[in-house]
Amino acid sequence: MEVKTMTKAELINLIAEKGDYSKKDAEKALTTVIDSVSETLANGEKISLVGFGTFEVRERAEKTAINPRTKEQITVAAKKVPAFKAGKALKDAVNK
């Protein structure tokens, strides 16, 4: 299976085409959605889009790892990471 990557510009073109929007309006809408998701996650909130999926922030604990160059043990600090869990409708669409 070949993996294809869609760029932001290609996604904007697709939104403009499918939604019958100008490219400028499609870019503004996409930017607004991305900014809103980022801001909501930064505030520690969860976003649930029924049928599509859930965006949330997960905590990663501090851990010990090995630097591949020096083979030295290093400590990786605890951090928060964004996560996405696909909803049933999205999973079903992908497995069609």
Summary of the structure (lengths in Angstrom):
residues: 96
radius of gyration: 18.4
end to end distance: 14.7
largest distance: 55.5
contacts: 187
relative contact order: 0.12
helix: 41%
strand: 28%
